[in-house]
Amino acid sequence: MLFRRTLRSSAALLALLLPFAAACGGDAEADSPADVTLRVGATGWKVEEAVLKYAGLDDTPYKVKWSLFQGGDQQLQAIRAGALDLASSSEIPPVFAAADGAPNFKVVAVQRGATLNQEVVVPKGSKVTDIAGLKGKKVGYVQNTTAHYFLYELLKQAGLKWSDIDAKPLLPNDGLAALNGGGIDAFASYGTSIITAHQQGATTVGSGKDILSGNFLWSARDSVLKSPEEKAAAADLIARITKAYAYVRDGHLDGFAKVTADATHQPLAQAKKDLAAAQAQRPTRARTVGDDTIASQQKVADVFTELGALKTTLDVKSFWTTDLNADLEKAL
């Protein structure tokens, strides 16, 4: 049932995105880097665009068009619709985007990153203090994302089944509104939505920090891999983001914390603390595709099969490729 709802939601989004995809093009042959325009997704806020600009690495010989989404799942749906060329997400959205057996994308690289601000929170004044206390409660979660995955794993650790909660799939902004308005008793989410929830008095009852792998995936539309110029541009962009974060860690953390605070509307001290903690936990850097990264996502896909969100077992290596490895190694 959950899978069918996901497909209906995806179909609706695809219908909305198709005119945009047609208007944007993206399949034309590029004769040089200057002819390439990469349409790239971002979640929460355009942090990758911001860090490149901050580090002075946004002077790409190709064009980049950034688009903002509430989650990686929407980015993958946009790739399916032909409206994006590169999507950044956790391990989970590509699983559902490929579940119909005919994906038009491949996972081409892995960006290692922090797993902080991946939490289950309850509103100010709640009497719930741990995951076990969620039994029988209305719990919002961002469907087909890290939040879906770590909520399920946290419930298992607490001796609860998914059916022990009244699970409500919600987008981050809708979940925040429901949490503050009393529509749900808890919310599993990530990123800026968790930061905002804490600013509004929410407290943490569970975390995905040690459950999630820290593998964040770059998925490219098949047409990108067929164009040497677009493929080289994708590898270069991913490598530039790695170099930009290295610049931040090399004595420039305070400055990027200010950029982050301004973009996420949080106190500078908190932004600096979170940025330092994230880079200390797991420095943001790209790596090439390997058997271990594929196996990590397979574990995640198997959990969703167990949960019943996937109808059948999915062989994830069918939508991974090493085609970008040589270009990425060279660019890094």
Solvent accessible surface area in square Angstrom, and as a share of the most:
residue,aa,sasa,rsa
1,M,154,0.69
2,L,23,0.11
3,F,17,0.07
4,R,125,0.45
5,R,88,0.32
6,T,10,0.06
7,L,76,0.38
8,R,150,0.55
9,S,65,0.42
10,S,21,0.13
11,A,58,0.45
12,A,59,0.46
13,L,40,0.20
14,L,51,0.25
15,A,63,0.49
16,L,139,0.69
17,L,25,0.12
18,L,99,0.49
19,P,90,0.56
20,F,77,0.32
21,A,12,0.09
22,A,85,0.66
23,A,89,0.69
24,C,45,0.27
25,G,36,0.35
26,G,22,0.21
27,D,97,0.50
28,A,83,0.64
29,E,140,0.63
30,A,7,0.06
31,D,127,0.66
32,S,42,0.27
33,P,68,0.43
34,A,61,0.47
35,D,82,0.42
36,V,2,0.01
37,T,60,0.35
38,L,0,0.00
39,R,7,0.03
40,V,0,0.00
41,G,0,0.00
42,A,0,0.00
43,T,45,0.26
44,G,36,0.34
45,W,40,0.14
46,K,69,0.29
47,V,34,0.19
48,E,17,0.08
49,E,67,0.30
50,A,21,0.16
51,V,0,0.00
52,L,5,0.03
53,K,146,0.62
54,Y,64,0.24
55,A,18,0.14
56,G,49,0.47
57,L,46,0.23
58,D,75,0.39
59,D,106,0.55
60,T,27,0.16
61,P,79,0.50
62,Y,8,0.03
63,K,121,0.51
64,V,39,0.23
65,K,88,0.37
66,W,28,0.10
67,S,24,0.15
68,L,90,0.45
69,F,32,0.14
70,Q,56,0.25
71,G,1,0.01
72,G,9,0.08
73,D,20,0.10
74,Q,35,0.16
75,Q,0,0.00
76,L,1,0.01
77,Q,26,0.11
78,A,0,0.00
79,I,0,0.00
80,R,62,0.23
81,A,7,0.06
82,G,10,0.10
83,A,1,0.01
84,L,1,0.01
85,D,1,0.01
86,L,0,0.00
87,A,0,0.00
88,S,19,0.12
89,S,10,0.06
90,S,14,0.09
91,E,10,0.05
92,I,3,0.01
93,P,4,0.02
94,P,0,0.00
95,V,0,0.00
96,F,19,0.08
97,A,14,0.11
98,A,2,0.02
99,A,27,0.21
100,D,85,0.44
101,G,62,0.60
102,A,69,0.53
103,P,34,0.22
104,N,43,0.22
105,F,0,0.00
106,K,51,0.22
107,V,0,0.00
108,V,0,0.00
109,A,0,0.00
110,V,0,0.00
111,Q,21,0.09
112,R,72,0.26
113,G,7,0.07
114,A,24,0.19
115,T,0,0.00
116,L,49,0.24
117,N,37,0.19
118,Q,15,0.07
119,E,25,0.11
120,V,0,0.00
121,V,0,0.00
122,V,1,0.01
123,P,33,0.21
124,K,163,0.69
125,G,74,0.72
126,S,40,0.26
127,K,196,0.83
128,V,18,0.10
129,T,112,0.65
130,D,70,0.36
131,I,13,0.07
132,A,51,0.40
133,G,30,0.29
134,L,0,0.00
135,K,126,0.53
136,G,62,0.60
137,K,75,0.32
138,K,94,0.40
139,V,0,0.00
140,G,0,0.00
141,Y,3,0.01
142,V,2,0.01
143,Q,30,0.13
144,N,8,0.04
145,T,4,0.02
146,T,10,0.06
147,A,0,0.00
148,H,0,0.00
149,Y,9,0.03
150,F,0,0.00
151,L,0,0.00
152,Y,18,0.07
153,E,30,0.13
154,L,16,0.08
155,L,0,0.00
156,K,86,0.36
157,Q,130,0.58
158,A,39,0.31
159,G,67,0.64
160,L,19,0.10
161,K,133,0.56
162,W,47,0.17
163,S,89,0.58
164,D,32,0.16
165,I,13,0.07
166,D,57,0.30
167,A,27,0.21
168,K,72,0.31
169,P,51,0.32
170,L,47,0.24
171,L,62,0.31
172,P,9,0.06
173,N,91,0.47
174,D,75,0.39
175,G,0,0.00
176,L,20,0.10
177,A,68,0.52
178,A,24,0.18
179,L,2,0.01
180,N,80,0.41
181,G,67,0.64
182,G,62,0.59
183,G,44,0.42
184,I,8,0.04
185,D,53,0.27
186,A,0,0.00
187,F,1,0.00
188,A,0,0.00
189,S,0,0.00
190,Y,28,0.11
191,G,29,0.28
192,T,39,0.22
193,S,7,0.04
194,I,0,0.00
195,I,23,0.11
196,T,38,0.22
197,A,2,0.01
198,H,69,0.31
199,Q,87,0.39
200,Q,91,0.40
201,G,26,0.25
202,A,9,0.07
203,T,76,0.44
204,T,60,0.35
205,V,17,0.10
206,G,10,0.10
207,S,46,0.30
208,G,0,0.00
209,K,80,0.34
210,D,127,0.66
211,I,37,0.19
212,L,18,0.09
213,S,41,0.27
214,G,2,0.02
215,N,14,0.07
216,F,49,0.20
217,L,1,0.01
218,W,3,0.01
219,S,0,0.00
220,A,1,0.00
221,R,23,0.08
222,D,36,0.19
223,S,27,0.17
224,V,0,0.00
225,L,29,0.14
226,K,162,0.69
227,S,6,0.04
228,P,93,0.59
229,E,49,0.22
230,E,13,0.06
231,K,46,0.20
232,A,50,0.39
233,A,4,0.03
234,A,0,0.00
235,A,1,0.01
236,D,40,0.21
237,L,0,0.00
238,I,0,0.00
239,A,1,0.01
240,R,37,0.14
241,I,0,0.00
242,T,20,0.11
243,K,90,0.38
244,A,0,0.00
245,Y,17,0.06
246,A,45,0.35
247,Y,81,0.31
248,V,0,0.00
249,R,72,0.26
250,D,105,0.54
251,G,74,0.71
252,H,63,0.28
253,L,35,0.17
254,D,85,0.44
255,G,29,0.28
256,F,2,0.01
257,A,0,0.00
258,K,102,0.43
259,V,49,0.28
260,T,18,0.11
261,A,7,0.05
262,D,84,0.44
263,A,42,0.32
264,T,14,0.08
265,H,154,0.69
266,Q,14,0.06
267,P,83,0.52
268,L,89,0.44
269,A,79,0.61
270,Q,72,0.32
271,A,1,0.01
272,K,86,0.36
273,K,139,0.59
274,D,35,0.18
275,L,18,0.09
276,A,42,0.32
277,A,43,0.33
278,A,21,0.16
279,Q,14,0.06
280,A,86,0.67
281,Q,55,0.24
282,R,45,0.17
283,P,39,0.24
284,T,11,0.07
285,R,114,0.42
286,A,8,0.07
287,R,80,0.29
288,T,25,0.14
289,V,9,0.05
290,G,18,0.18
291,D,123,0.64
292,D,84,0.44
293,T,2,0.01
294,I,35,0.18
295,A,60,0.46
296,S,28,0.18
297,Q,0,0.00
298,Q,43,0.19
299,K,135,0.57
300,V,8,0.04
301,A,0,0.00
302,D,62,0.32
303,V,15,0.09
304,F,0,0.00
305,T,37,0.22
306,E,107,0.48
307,L,31,0.15
308,G,46,0.44
309,A,0,0.00
310,L,7,0.04
311,K,143,0.60
312,T,100,0.58
313,T,98,0.57
314,L,28,0.14
315,D,73,0.38
316,V,0,0.00
317,K,128,0.54
318,S,76,0.49
319,F,1,0.00
320,W,16,0.06
321,T,20,0.12
322,T,82,0.48
323,D,79,0.41
324,L,1,0.00
325,N,27,0.14
326,A,77,0.60
327,D,41,0.21
328,L,0,0.00
329,E,110,0.49
330,K,181,0.77
331,A,24,0.19
332,L,83,0.41
